[in-house]
Amino acid sequence: KMASLGRLVAGVAHEFNNPIGAVLSTSASTNGWIDRLERELASQPVDPRRLEKVLNRLRQSQGVITEGAERVTEVVQRLTAFARLDQAERKLADLDQCVDEALGLLPPGWDRDIKLERRRPDEPLEVICFPARLNQALPALLENPGDALEDGGSRTLRLAARRPDGAILIRPTGR
């Protein structure tokens, strides 16, 4: 359990570090372009071509900052949904949504050497369960897809959640 938690935390840290690094780097660059803009506006006469160049750089920088902030927001939303801290009781949960959340929290590159095929159910797969416990189990099931694949066989991981005979089955399989 602690090893899984450690891997989850490392993956989350990686997910935060990339966009935060981009935001910090771009923010410093943006400050330099603002200084250039101020100097350009103070010069007489103002050269419209140089002014447009600075404005374009500022727009590009703002785009990087916005993208990084949106990525961090997305990771936080996934973590919040995944943790379901307010759902310690048994309740109705959509398993396909839980699988989406678990996949979104796995560390980058977890599926690097495989092809993931996801079969979505035709109808919602709802079950009364402890969502927080389910959200602990799913990443463990999905974290090492190589375990489900045959040595020397197909490198395709087929992931399906289905309801055979009224029971819920979530299983990664290489077959």
NORWO-V503407 format. One record per helix or strand of 3 or more residues. SS is the DSSP state (h for helix, s for strand). FROM is the first residue (numbers start at 0). LEN is the number of residues. If there is no record, write none. Layout:
# NORWO-V503407
SS|FROM|LEN, SS|FROM|LEN
This chain:
# NORWO-V503407
h|1|41, h|47|36, s|89|5, h|94|11, s|114|5, s|125|5, h|130|13, h|144|4, s|155|7, h|163|3, s|168|5
